[in-house]
Amino acid sequence: MKQAAKHLGMKDERFIRRLVAERRIAYSKFGTHVRIKVSVLEEYMRASEVPAIPVRRRMRRAA
């Protein structure tokens, strides 16, 4: 969990734990150990990306 949080640039692993608990990302569980593939984290980041909107500049009229 700590490594996954670090990969996403977070200092806390609570968000990763919530993603796993809500089954919003794929993971493997071995006993009490949870493993998340780097590719799964990167896909989640790509899917969560919000594109920027270009800013329109207003034309000023001469007075």
PEFEN-V698950 format. One line per field, one symbol per residue. phi: phi as a letter, one per 30 degrees, with the letter a starting at -180 (. if undefined). burial: 1 if it has 9 or more other C-alpha atoms within 8 Angstrom, else 0. A space follows every 50 residues. Layout:
phi->???
burial->???
This chain:
phi->.dddddddiccbceddddedddhdbdacbbiccccbdddddddddddcdc ddcdddcdddcdd
burial->10011100000010011011000010100000011100011001100000 0000000000000
